[in-house]
Amino acid sequence: MAMTLRLNEEHERALAMLAEANGVSKHEAVVRTITEAGARSVRDDRIRVLSQDGRNRYASLLDRLAQ
C-alpha cells in the first residue's frame, strides 16, 4: 500500500541522517524503524506479562527473601 509521509524540516533532517548512518534509503530507514518499534513493543509486552507471572508465582518466596 502506498502512503505519503509528511515531515517537518527537523524530522526530514533526522531521517536523512538515520538513513545515511545506516547506508540505506530514507524509505528503508522508515520501514526498518517501524518494524523495530513494533517488535520492541511486542517484546516489551511479553516481558511484562512473564514478569508479572513470575512475581505472582513466587510471591511467597520473594517475600521471604526480602526479610
Steps between C-alpha positions, in 0.01 A plus 500: 500500500637840406512774758617859514707599800512870578788613718602837631856617428637369828356152450614498137859575610481232769374244249771593252765462771358163608493372143853619432633351825355162406591522133141459383235708327264715703220261406695205637588695816130565564404136434774370731406744774133401486589130504742539792255711703226244447723211603621691806144575606391137469814382681451754781138392544603134514773573756252693712259203500774249582633722779156535657446123473832438674424750776161338558638146490791568736344770720545310828861415417575859405343618828719263699811608314420863568507442878 
